[in-house]
Amino acid sequence: MIDIRKGILKAWNAGTYKADVQITGSLAAWLPSVPVSRALESDDMVVGRSVAVLFPDPSNPDDCVVLAVWT
C-alpha cells in the first residue's frame, strides 16, 4: 500500500538532490537524505516549506521520495 505524508523541509542539498524532512505531527520522525524528485526546482527547496513524501512501502522509511513542495 502506498502512503503519502506531509512533512517539513529541514535541510536541502542541491548537489545530491536530497533533503532532510520532519514528518508533520511527529517531533521524533526525521528522515535524513531523502531523494527529491528532479521535477522540483532547486530554488523551490526552501527550509521550512511543506513537502509531500511518498512511501511506496510504508514499513520501510528508507524507501521514500519527496514529490511536492509548497509554502
Secondary structure, 3 states (H helix, E strand, C coil): CCEEEEEEEEEEECCCCEEEEEECCCCCCEEEEEEECCCCCHHHCCCCCEEEEEECCCCCCCCCEEEEEEC
